[in-house]
Amino acid sequence: TTLANRGAAQANDGPTAEVYSEANDGKNVALNTLLAGGTYVQSGADDDLTVSQLPTKAVTVFFLCNKTAGGVGCWIGVEVAAQPPLG
């Protein structure tokens, strides 16, 4: 499966990643249709992603890696187990 970022960059523009298994643009599937209810953010290379509290239910966080301008990157999924509330 190949993953590509097709466009614009702001988090409030919604997800721009598409998932496809063939080199046929007509078969692209928007990432948000596969991961409904996800939160999509963008950060620069020098930014840190921080979480104020661990999730109360299990979640998977996906990171887009090795993305070059106009190129294809890869996704790494990290599973985060449910945790009791802090404090």
N, CA, C and O atoms as a GROMACS GRO file, in nm:
protein
  348
    1THR      N    1   0.085  -0.118   0.000
    1THR     CA    2   0.000   0.000   0.000
    1THR      C    3   0.088   0.123   0.000
    1THR      O    4   0.185   0.131   0.076
    2THR      N    5   0.056   0.217  -0.084
    2THR     CA    6   0.129   0.343  -0.092
    2THR      C    7   0.045   0.453  -0.031
    2THR      O    8  -0.077   0.455  -0.048
    3LEU      N    9   0.109   0.543   0.041
    3LEU     CA   10   0.040   0.656   0.102
    3LEU      C   11   0.102   0.784   0.050
    3LEU      O   12   0.224   0.796   0.041
    4ALA      N   13   0.018   0.879   0.016
    4ALA     CA   14   0.071   1.004  -0.036
    4ALA      C   15  -0.007   1.121   0.021
    4ALA      O   16  -0.127   1.109   0.048
    5ASN      N   17   0.059   1.232   0.038
    5ASN     CA   18  -0.007   1.355   0.082
    5ASN      C   19  -0.032   1.436  -0.044
    5ASN      O   20   0.062   1.475  -0.114
    6ARG      N   21  -0.158   1.462  -0.073
    6ARG     CA   22  -0.194   1.526  -0.198
    6ARG      C   23  -0.208   1.676  -0.190
    6ARG      O   24  -0.244   1.738  -0.290
    7GLY      N   25  -0.183   1.738  -0.080
    7GLY     CA   26  -0.208   1.878  -0.088
    7GLY      C   27  -0.186   1.957   0.035
    7GLY      O   28  -0.090   1.935   0.109
    8ALA      N   29  -0.269   2.045   0.055
    8ALA     CA   30  -0.256   2.158   0.141
    8ALA      C   31  -0.231   2.123   0.283
    8ALA      O   32  -0.259   2.011   0.328
    9ALA      N   33  -0.184   2.210   0.348
    9ALA     CA   34  -0.110   2.179   0.466
    9ALA      C   35  -0.169   2.215   0.598
    9ALA      O   36  -0.117   2.170   0.700
   10GLN      N   37  -0.271   2.290   0.602
   10GLN     CA   38  -0.320   2.335   0.733
   10GLN      C   39  -0.410   2.231   0.796
   10GLN      O   40  -0.488   2.166   0.727
   11ALA      N   41  -0.400   2.217   0.928
   11ALA     CA   42  -0.478   2.115   0.998
   11ALA      C   43  -0.628   2.138   0.981
   11ALA      O   44  -0.704   2.042   0.970
   12ASN      N   45  -0.670   2.264   0.977
   12ASN     CA   46  -0.814   2.290   0.967
   12ASN      C   47  -0.868   2.271   0.827
   12ASN      O   48  -0.988   2.285   0.805
   13ASP      N   49  -0.781   2.238   0.731
   13ASP     CA   50  -0.826   2.206   0.596
   13ASP      C   51  -0.867   2.059   0.586
   13ASP      O   52  -0.915   2.015   0.482
   14GLY      N   53  -0.849   1.984   0.694
   14GLY     CA   54  -0.884   1.844   0.693
   14GLY      C   55  -0.769   1.759   0.641
   14GLY      O   56  -0.668   1.811   0.594
   15PRO      N   57  -0.785   1.627   0.650
   15PRO     CA   58  -0.678   1.537   0.607
   15PRO      C   59  -0.659   1.544   0.457
   15PRO      O   60  -0.756   1.549   0.382
   16THR      N   61  -0.536   1.542   0.414
   16THR     CA   62  -0.507   1.544   0.271
   16THR      C   63  -0.439   1.416   0.226
   16THR      O   64  -0.411   1.400   0.107
   17ALA      N   65  -0.413   1.327   0.317
   17ALA     CA   66  -0.347   1.202   0.279
   17ALA      C   67  -0.446   1.110   0.210
   17ALA      O   68  -0.566   1.109   0.241
   18GLU      N   69  -0.397   1.035   0.115
   18GLU     CA   70  -0.478   0.939   0.045
   18GLU      C   71  -0.408   0.804   0.047
   18GLU      O   72  -0.286   0.798   0.047
   19VAL      N   73  -0.486   0.699   0.048
   19VAL     CA   74  -0.432   0.564   0.053
   19VAL      C   75  -0.470   0.494  -0.076
   19VAL      O   76  -0.586   0.498  -0.116
   20TYR      N   77  -0.375   0.433  -0.142
   20TYR     CA   78  -0.407   0.358  -0.263
   20TYR      C   79  -0.310   0.243  -0.280
   20TYR      O   80  -0.194   0.250  -0.237
   21SER      N   81  -0.358   0.138  -0.342
   21SER     CA   82  -0.276   0.017  -0.356
   21SER      C   83  -0.228  -0.004  -0.499
   21SER      O   84  -0.152  -0.097  -0.524
   22GLU      N   85  -0.271   0.080  -0.591
   22GLU     CA   86  -0.227   0.070  -0.729
   22GLU      C   87  -0.191   0.210  -0.777
   22GLU      O   88  -0.232   0.309  -0.718
   23ALA      N   89  -0.115   0.215  -0.884
   23ALA     CA   90  -0.075   0.345  -0.940
   23ALA      C   91  -0.187   0.401  -1.026
   23ALA      O   92  -0.164   0.442  -1.140
   24ASN      N   93  -0.306   0.404  -0.973
   24ASN     CA   94  -0.423   0.452  -1.044
   24ASN      C   95  -0.490   0.556  -0.957
   24ASN      O   96  -0.551   0.524  -0.855
   25ASP      N   97  -0.478   0.683  -0.998
   25ASP     CA   98  -0.530   0.791  -0.914
   25ASP      C   99  -0.679   0.777  -0.888
   25ASP      O  100  -0.730   0.827  -0.787
   26GLY      N  101  -0.751   0.711  -0.979
   26GLY     CA  102  -0.895   0.695  -0.962
   26GLY      C  103  -0.932   0.604  -0.847
   26GLY      O  104  -1.049   0.598  -0.809
   27LYS      N  105  -0.836   0.532  -0.791
   27LYS     CA  106  -0.864   0.440  -0.682
   27LYS      C  107  -0.819   0.494  -0.547
   27LYS      O  108  -0.812   0.419  -0.450
   28ASN      N  109  -0.789   0.621  -0.539
   28ASN     CA  110  -0.748   0.681  -0.412
   28ASN      C  111  -0.863   0.681  -0.312
   28ASN      O  112  -0.980   0.694  -0.350
   29VAL      N  113  -0.829   0.667  -0.186
   29VAL     CA  114  -0.926   0.672  -0.078
   29VAL      C  115  -0.876   0.773   0.024
   29VAL      O  116  -0.762   0.765   0.068
   30ALA      N  117  -0.961   0.868   0.062
   30ALA     CA  118  -0.919   0.968   0.161
   30ALA      C  119  -0.897   0.901   0.296
   30ALA      O  120  -0.975   0.815   0.337
   31LEU      N  121  -0.791   0.940   0.363
   31LEU     CA  122  -0.755   0.879   0.490
   31LEU      C  123  -0.865   0.893   0.593
   31LEU      O  124  -0.887   0.802   0.673
   32ASN      N  125  -0.936   1.006   0.594
   32ASN     CA  126  -1.039   1.025   0.696
   32ASN      C  127  -1.159   0.933   0.676
   32ASN      O  128  -1.237   0.916   0.769
   33THR      N  129  -1.176   0.874   0.558
   33THR     CA  130  -1.284   0.777   0.541
   33THR      C  131  -1.246   0.642   0.599
   33THR      O  132  -1.333   0.561   0.630
   34LEU      N  133  -1.117   0.617   0.615
   34LEU     CA  134  -1.070   0.493   0.676
   34LEU      C  135  -1.055   0.507   0.826
   34LEU      O  136  -1.074   0.410   0.900
   35LEU      N  137  -1.022   0.627   0.872
   35LEU     CA  138  -0.999   0.652   1.014
   35LEU      C  139  -1.097   0.758   1.063
   35LEU      O  140  -1.058   0.867   1.105
   36ALA      N  141  -1.223   0.725   1.057
   36ALA     CA  142  -1.327   0.821   1.095
   36ALA      C  143  -1.310   0.862   1.240
   36ALA      O  144  -1.278   0.780   1.326
   37GLY      N  145  -1.331   0.989   1.266
   37GLY     CA  146  -1.321   1.040   1.403
   37GLY      C  147  -1.180   1.074   1.445
   37GLY      O  148  -1.157   1.110   1.560
   38GLY      N  149  -1.085   1.062   1.354
   38GLY     CA  150  -0.946   1.093   1.387
   38GLY      C  151  -0.924   1.243   1.398
   38GLY      O  152  -1.002   1.322   1.346
   39THR      N  153  -0.818   1.279   1.464
   39THR     CA  154  -0.776   1.419   1.474
   39THR      C  155  -0.651   1.434   1.388
   39THR      O  156  -0.556   1.358   1.404
   40TYR      N  157  -0.651   1.531   1.300
   40TYR     CA  158  -0.541   1.549   1.206
   40TYR      C  159  -0.470   1.680   1.236
   40TYR      O  160  -0.533   1.785   1.240
   41VAL      N  161  -0.340   1.674   1.255
   41VAL     CA  162  -0.261   1.793   1.281
   41VAL      C  163  -0.137   1.789   1.194
   41VAL      O  164  -0.101   1.685   1.139
   42GLN      N  165  -0.074   1.905   1.182
   42GLN     CA  166   0.050   1.914   1.106
   42GLN      C  167   0.154   1.984   1.192
   42GLN      O  168   0.122   2.079   1.264
   43SER      N  169   0.276   1.939   1.184
   43SER     CA  170   0.384   2.006   1.255
   43SER      C  171   0.508   2.006   1.168
   43SER      O  172   0.522   1.924   1.078
   44GLY      N  173   0.597   2.098   1.197
   44GLY     CA  174   0.722   2.105   1.123
   44GLY      C  175   0.823   2.005   1.175
   44GLY      O  176   0.800   1.937   1.275
   45ALA      N  177   0.935   1.997   1.106
   45ALA     CA  178   1.038   1.899   1.141
   45ALA      C  179   1.094   1.919   1.281
   45ALA      O  180   1.137   1.823   1.345
   46ASP      N  181   1.094   2.043   1.329
   46ASP     CA  182   1.154   2.071   1.460
   46ASP      C  183   1.051   2.075   1.573
   46ASP      O  184   1.086   2.106   1.687
   47ASP      N  185   0.926   2.044   1.542
   47ASP     CA  186   0.821   2.051   1.644
   47ASP      C  187   0.815   1.922   1.724
   47ASP      O  188   0.851   1.814   1.676
   48ASP      N  189   0.769   1.934   1.848
   48ASP     CA  190   0.744   1.818   1.933
   48ASP      C  191   0.594   1.798   1.945
   48ASP      O  192   0.518   1.894   1.958
   49LEU      N  193   0.552   1.673   1.939
   49LEU     CA  194   0.412   1.641   1.962
   49LEU      C  195   0.398   1.603   2.109
   49LEU      O  196   0.459   1.506   2.154
   50THR      N  197   0.317   1.678   2.182
   50THR     CA  198   0.300   1.649   2.325
   50THR      C  199   0.153   1.620   2.353
   50THR      O  200   0.064   1.670   2.284
   51VAL      N  201   0.129   1.541   2.455
   51VAL     CA  202  -0.006   1.505   2.495
   51VAL      C  203  -0.020   1.539   2.643
   51VAL      O  204   0.062   1.498   2.724
   52SER      N  205  -0.124   1.615   2.678
   52SER     CA  206  -0.138   1.658   2.817
   52SER      C  207  -0.185   1.544   2.907
   52SER      O  208  -0.157   1.545   3.027
   53GLN      N  209  -0.254   1.447   2.852
   53GLN     CA  210  -0.299   1.333   2.932
   53GLN      C  211  -0.311   1.212   2.840
   53GLN      O  212  -0.352   1.225   2.724
   54LEU      N  213  -0.275   1.096   2.891
   54LEU     CA  214  -0.287   0.974   2.812
   54LEU      C  215  -0.435   0.942   2.790
   54LEU      O  216  -0.519   0.982   2.870
   55PRO      N  217  -0.467   0.871   2.683
   55PRO     CA  218  -0.608   0.847   2.650
   55PRO      C  219  -0.676   0.751   2.747
   55PRO      O  220  -0.612   0.662   2.804
   56THR      N  221  -0.808   0.770   2.766
   56THR     CA  222  -0.884   0.680   2.853
   56THR      C  223  -0.931   0.556   2.778
   56THR      O  224  -0.980   0.462   2.839
   57LYS      N  225  -0.916   0.556   2.647
   57LYS     CA  226  -0.940   0.436   2.568
   57LYS      C  227  -0.825   0.422   2.469
   57LYS      O  228  -0.761   0.521   2.433
   58ALA      N  229  -0.799   0.301   2.426
   58ALA     CA  230  -0.686   0.275   2.338
   58ALA      C  231  -0.701   0.352   2.207
   58ALA      O  232  -0.810   0.359   2.150
   59VAL      N  233  -0.591   0.409   2.160
   59VAL     CA  234  -0.590   0.482   2.033
   59VAL      C  235  -0.463   0.445   1.957
   59VAL      O  236  -0.367   0.394   2.015
   60THR      N  237  -0.464   0.472   1.827
   60THR     CA  238  -0.344   0.456   1.745
   60THR      C  239  -0.310   0.592   1.687
   60THR      O  240  -0.396   0.658   1.629
   61VAL      N  241  -0.186   0.635   1.702
   61VAL     CA  242  -0.137   0.762   1.648
   61VAL      C  243  -0.053   0.730   1.526
   61VAL      O  244   0.036   0.646   1.532
   62PHE      N  245  -0.082   0.796   1.413
   62PHE     CA  246  -0.009   0.774   1.290
   62PHE      C  247   0.082   0.893   1.261
   62PHE      O  248   0.040   1.008   1.271
   63PHE      N  249   0.206   0.864   1.224
   63PHE     CA  250   0.304   0.966   1.189
   63PHE      C  251   0.342   0.948   1.043
   63PHE      O  252   0.373   0.838   0.999
   64LEU      N  253   0.339   1.058   0.966
   64LEU     CA  254   0.384   1.056   0.827
   64LEU      C  255   0.533   1.084   0.826
   64LEU      O  256   0.577   1.187   0.877
   65CYS      N  257   0.611   0.994   0.769
   65CYS     CA  258   0.757   1.001   0.775
   65CYS      C  259   0.819   1.007   0.635
   65CYS      O  260   0.758   0.964   0.537
   66ASN      N  261   0.938   1.061   0.629
   66ASN     CA  262   1.017   1.062   0.505
   66ASN      C  263   0.943   1.125   0.389
   66ASN      O  264   0.958   1.081   0.275
   67LYS      N  265   0.863   1.226   0.416
   67LYS     CA  266   0.787   1.293   0.311
   67LYS      C  267   0.873   1.400   0.247
   67LYS      O  268   0.926   1.487   0.315
   68THR      N  269   0.887   1.393   0.115
   68THR     CA  270   0.958   1.496   0.041
   68THR      C  271   0.857   1.574  -0.042
   68THR      O  272   0.748   1.524  -0.070
   69ALA      N  273   0.892   1.694  -0.080
   69ALA     CA  274   0.801   1.778  -0.157
   69ALA      C  275   0.758   1.705  -0.284
   69ALA      O  276   0.841   1.666  -0.366
   70GLY      N  277   0.628   1.686  -0.299
   70GLY     CA  278   0.576   1.619  -0.416
   70GLY      C  279   0.599   1.470  -0.418
   70GLY      O  280   0.564   1.402  -0.515
   71GLY      N  281   0.657   1.416  -0.311
   71GLY     CA  282   0.691   1.274  -0.308
   71GLY      C  283   0.600   1.194  -0.219
   71GLY      O  284   0.500   1.244  -0.167
   72VAL      N  285   0.635   1.070  -0.203
   72VAL     CA  286   0.557   0.977  -0.123
   72VAL      C  287   0.629   0.950   0.007
   72VAL      O  288   0.751   0.933   0.008
   73GLY      N  289   0.556   0.946   0.116
   73GLY     CA  290   0.614   0.915   0.246
   73GLY      C  291   0.565   0.780   0.295
   73GLY      O  292   0.505   0.703   0.220
   74CYS      N  293   0.590   0.752   0.419
   74CYS     CA  294   0.541   0.628   0.480
   74CYS      C  295   0.472   0.664   0.611
   74CYS      O  296   0.497   0.771   0.668
   75TRP      N  297   0.387   0.577   0.658
   75TRP     CA  298   0.315   0.599   0.783
   75TRP      C  299   0.363   0.501   0.888
   75TRP      O  300   0.384   0.384   0.858
   76ILE      N  301   0.379   0.548   1.010
   76ILE     CA  302   0.411   0.463   1.123
   76ILE      C  303   0.297   0.478   1.223
   76ILE      O  304   0.264   0.589   1.265
   77GLY      N  305   0.236   0.367   1.261
   77GLY     CA  306   0.128   0.368   1.358
   77GLY      C  307   0.179   0.325   1.495
   77GLY      O  308   0.245   0.222   1.507
   78VAL      N  309   0.149   0.404   1.597
   78VAL     CA  310   0.190   0.373   1.734
   78VAL      C  311   0.064   0.351   1.817
   78VAL      O  312  -0.019   0.442   1.829
   79GLU      N  313   0.050   0.234   1.875
   79GLU     CA  314  -0.065   0.204   1.959
   79GLU      C  315  -0.040   0.256   2.100
   79GLU      O  316   0.063   0.227   2.161
   80VAL      N  317  -0.136   0.332   2.152
   80VAL     CA  318  -0.127   0.386   2.288
   80VAL      C  319  -0.238   0.322   2.371
   80VAL      O  320  -0.356   0.336   2.340
   81ALA      N  321  -0.199   0.250   2.474
   81ALA     CA  322  -0.296   0.178   2.558
   81ALA      C  323  -0.378   0.275   2.643
   81ALA      O  324  -0.332   0.385   2.673
   82ALA      N  325  -0.497   0.234   2.680
   82ALA     CA  326  -0.582   0.314   2.768
   82ALA      C  327  -0.517   0.326   2.906
   82ALA      O  328  -0.454   0.232   2.955
   83GLN      N  329  -0.532   0.444   2.966
   83GLN     CA  330  -0.473   0.472   3.097
   83GLN      C  331  -0.578   0.535   3.187
   83GLN      O  332  -0.669   0.602   3.138
   84PRO      N  333  -0.568   0.515   3.318
   84PRO     CA  334  -0.661   0.584   3.408
   84PRO      C  335  -0.630   0.735   3.408
   84PRO      O  336  -0.517   0.774   3.380
   85PRO      N  337  -0.729   0.818   3.439
   85PRO     CA  338  -0.704   0.962   3.445
   85PRO      C  339  -0.592   0.997   3.542
   85PRO      O  340  -0.574   0.932   3.644
   86LEU      N  341  -0.516   1.101   3.507
   86LEU     CA  342  -0.407   1.147   3.594
   86LEU      C  343  -0.465   1.226   3.711
   86LEU      O  344  -0.570   1.289   3.700
   87GLY      N  345  -0.394   1.222   3.823
   87GLY     CA  346  -0.433   1.301   3.938
   87GLY      C  347  -0.545   1.237   4.010
   87GLY      O  348  -0.592   1.290   4.110
   0.00000   0.00000   0.00000
